[in-house]
């Protein structure tokens, strides 16, 4: 039986945009929400995403790229809204 829309437990994953040193970007990388928060904040996401990159590079045969920065996927939109409100 199909689930009703919105019945999925929210907060299972947090989405991140990953920016690499060569200028490329990967969007909506999933990190389990249970690993985030606390004193470390979003720092554990880097380790999870690096592990994902190692798995991807092993399957593709290419070397993994160095991560420049990691940003929550919804953070950019929130920043733009704040900037827009401040600019008025």
Secondary structure as UniProt FT lines:
FT   TURN            5..6
FT   TURN            10..11
FT   STRAND          13..20
FT   TURN            21..22
FT   STRAND          25..32
FT   HELIX           33..35
FT   TURN            38..40
FT   HELIX           43..60
FT   STRAND          67..72
FT   TURN            73..74
FT   HELIX           75..87
//
